[in-house]
Amino acid sequence: MKITRRNFVKTGALVGGGVITNQIVSSKIFGQDADKGELIAVSTWGGTVKSSEKAYEFLKNGKNSLDAIEAGIRVAENDPTNSSVGYGGLPDEDGIVTLDASIMDWIGNAGSVAAMEGIKNPISVAKLVMQRTKHVMLAGDGAKKFALQNGFKEENLLTENSRKAWEEWKKKNPHGVNRVDEKNHDTIGMLAIDNSFNLSGGVSTSGMAWKIHGRVGDSPIIGAALFVDNEVGGAVSTGNGEFVMRTVGSFLVVEKMREGFSPQEACEYAIKRIYKTAKQNKDIQVGYLAVNKKSEVGAFSLYDGFSYAVAKGSETKVVKSKFLA
């Protein structure tokens, strides 16, 4: 079952054997030295705990944070029960699964893909866009062509469960009325710090269920769903991407940390910025997750239910985020 802000309270305590705690000052979650960063992997939503564990395994084995991000996010992308990411993601109004992803390293290099069809692991394609081209983003058929040219195989991403869900939605909405299902947009965003104290981040999603074909949210947009500055920290977002894009959210979080805000304070600032324009719409959710170079973590969301996974030291925890309204 996918964790959303509506069912988190009922299901979160069972996810991955994680322990649910209240959000507290992040530098005290694991009792680390607040003056020194350390290995850490964090990801949006408690249901991605296995992704954080995989990324942290890479970090412990001496891999860099970029490779850890890719490995961790691929876990979510390959999980057919995750209806918001990768294989098994809910399709658009035409029954087509389209995927978005972005990745960014500690040097400031970035790559992304948008509205890509038929390729299971968009995070890996985004990484290759960053490493093998002079571009940042490839979209649609061009992204797919690039993936196939670089050894990826075309696959059917529409699982039987997702197909049945789409057919049921289609019966109720034959003309596309109420096409967007706000309950299904739980992007995985991930941040990691390696042994060299270098920070990387990544995001992957299948986007909103039943969206207009061709819709692209914030996930592949550097500065919106993802931003990393190795001197300061990094941030990722999840939820309704339209509101994140309008406020260039993750960039805003990092810039507030540059000004001296803690990760927690920076996430709260960015959510309050969104709330100014979104307070009339009670059926959306946006959450931010941030890490600074001291390995301090912050998270905040518009409404109750946002959670995140933290892998650090000898523990992996699922933490329930504070929220605004």
N, C-alpha and C positions, 0 to 999 in steps of 0.2 A: 504493500500500500504506500502510495506517495504521501509524504508529509506536506500538509498545507497549513495555513494559519487557522483553518477551521478544525482540523482533526489532530493537530500536534499534541494537545493536552492528553488525548485518548491514546495515542500511539507512540509518542516520542520515547517513553521510558523503555520500550521494548526494542527500539531500533539498534541493531548491532551490539546489543549488550551494553550500550552507552549509559552513562550516569547523568541524569538531568540535574542541573544546578541552576540557581539564579545567576543572572549576569552580575558580576562584581568587578571591582577594579582589576583590570586584566593582568597587571603585573603580579597579582597575588593569586591567580588561579592555580598555578603550580608552584608558587613560592620561589620563583626564580629571582636572581639578582637583577634588579631593575636597571642597573647601569651597564649590563652586558647582554647582548643578544645571544641566542642559541638556536639550535635546530628546532624548526617548527613547521607544521603543515596545518592549514585551516581550510575549511570548505563550507559553503553555504548549505544549510539544511542538515538536520540530524541524520536524515536518510543517506547521506553521502559519507558516513563514517568510514566505510571501507575504502573510499577514495583517499581520504586523509591518511589512513593507515598504510596504504600502498605508497603514497608519496613519501611518508616518513621513513618507510623501509628503504626507499632509494636514498634518502638523505643519510641515514645511518650507515649505509654501505659506501658512502663517499661520493655519490652522484651529485651533480650540480642541481640547483633548484629548478632550472628549466626542464631538465629531463624528469625530475620528480613530478612537476606539474603535469607534464604530458602523460606519464604513467598513471597518476592518480585519477585524472579526468577520464582516461580511457576506461577505467573500471565502471564509471557511471554510464558512459556512452555504450558499453557493451551489455548493459543490464536491461533485458527486455521488459522488466517490471517497472522501470523508471519511465513514466509516460511523458516526461518533460525534457528528456535528454536522449539523443542518439537513437539507436535501434529500439523500436518500441514506442518512440515518441508519437503523440497524437498528431494527426495530419491537419492540413488546412481544409477549407471548405470544399475543395475538389478531391479530397481523399489522398493528397500527396504529402509525404513527409519531407519537409525541407529543414536543413540544419544550418546553424550559425555557430561560429566559434572565433575566439581570439586568444592570443598569447603574447606575452611581453617579458623581456629579460632585464637583467640588471644594468645593461649598457644603454638601454633605451630602444633596442631593436624590437620590432613588433610585426605580427602577421595575423591575418584574419581571412575567414571565408564567410560568405553570406548567401542564403537561399540556395544552398547546395543540395542536390538530390542524389540518392543512390550510393553514398559513401558513408560507411559506418562511423569512422573516426575523424570528424572534422578538426579536432584539436591537433592531430598529427599533420593534417593538410595545412592548417594555419601555420604550424611550425616550419613546414617546408617553404611556404610562401615567404616567410621571414628569412630563411636561410639561403634559398636558392634563387630569389628574384630581387629586383630593386623596388618592388611594390610593397604595400602594406595589406591591401585587400583585393581579393578576387571574388567574383560573385556569379551565381547562377551556372549556366552552361560552361562558362570560362573556368570557374573553380573546379567543376567536375572534370573537364578536359585535362586540366593541370594535374589533378589527382590521378587520373588514369595513366597519364604520361609518366608519372612517378611511381608506378607500381601498385597503386591501390586497385581493388577490384570493385566492380559495380555489384551492389546487392539490393535486394528488396527490403526496405526498412519498415514496412508496414506489417506489424505482427497481427495475428488473428484477433487478439483482444482489442488492439487499436482499431482494426477494421470494423469490428462489431460496434465499438463505441461510436465511430464515425457514422455508420449506417443508422444507428439509433438517433443520433443528433439530426441526421438528414431528414428522417421521418418527421421529426418535430419542427424542423426549420427548413422546409422545402425551398424557400426563396432566400435563404441566407439571413433571415431575421434573427437578431440576437446571436450573430455568428461567433463572437468572441466569448470564450469561456474563461472568465477571470480566475477560476480556480486552478487552471492548468498553465502555469508559466514559471515553474520553479527551477530556474536555471541553476546549474552548478557553477560557482565561482570559487577559485582556489588561489591561495597565496602560500609561498614557502620560502624559508631561509636556510641556506646550506652551511657547510663547514667553513666556507670562505666568507661567511656573513653576506652573501649575495642573495638578493631577493628577486623572485620571478612570480608571475601570476598568469592565470588563464581562466577562460569562461567557455561554456558549451551549452547549447540548448536546441530544442526543436521548436521553440517559440510557443506562442499562444495557440491553443487548440482552436480549430475551425476558422483561423484567420483568413483574410483575403489572400489568394495565391499571389506570392511576390512580396508580401509584407516582411519587413526586416525590422527587428527591434534593436535594443541597445547592445546586445551581446557581442557583435563583431566590431563595434565602434570603439576605438581606443579613446579613452577619456570619458566615455559614458559608462559602460559596464566594467571597464578595467583600466587601471592606470598604476604604473610602478615608477618610482624614483628611488634609486638605490641609496641616495643620501638621506632620504626621509622615511619612506615606507611605501605601502601599496594598499589598494582598495579594490573591491569588487562589489557588484550589485546583483540583486535578484528581484523578480517581480515584474510589475508593469513597465516595460521598457520605454514606452512613450514619455512617461514622466521623468525617467532617468535621463533620456536624451535631451529633454528640454532644459535641464539644469546642469548638464555635463557632470553628472554626479560623482563618479569615482575620482575624476581630476579635482573636483572641489574638495573632496575628503582629504586627498593628499596635500593640496595646497594649504588647507587649514592645519594639518600636522606640521607643515613647513613653518607656519606662523607660531608654532609652539603648542597647539592643541594636542591633547592625548588622542589616541585612536577612538576612544569612546566619545569624547567631546566632538571630534570631527564628524563622526557618523551622525550624531544627534543634530549637529548644525545642518548637515546636508538633508536630513529627513525633514527638518523644520522648514527648509527652503521649499521642498516639494509640497509640504502641507499647505502652504499659502495658496497654491493653485489647485490642489487636489482635495481640499477639505469638504467640498460639496459632493464628492464621489466616494461613498463609503464602501464600495465593492472592489477596491483595488488594494494591492499590497506592494510595498517596496521595502527592501531591506538592504543595508550596507554592512559589509564586513571589512575590517581594516587591520593591518599589522604595521608597527613601526620597526625601526632598526634595533630596538631593544627587545624585540619579540613580544611586545605588549600588544594585546588584542582588544579591539572594540567592535561592537555591533549594535545596531539600532534599527527599528522598523516602524512603519506607520501604525500598524495594528498588531495585536497579540498573535502569537503563533510562529514567528520566525525563530529559527534555531540554527546552530552551526556546530561543526565538529572540529575538535582541536586534538592533534596528535603531537605529543611533546614529552620528553623524558621517558618515563616508563608507563605513561598513561595515555589513553585516548578518552576524551570526554565529549559528550553532547551537552551544549550549554544553551539554555533558553534566553533569548535576547530580551532586553528591555524594549518598550515600545512607547509611542507618543500618545495615541488616542484609543 
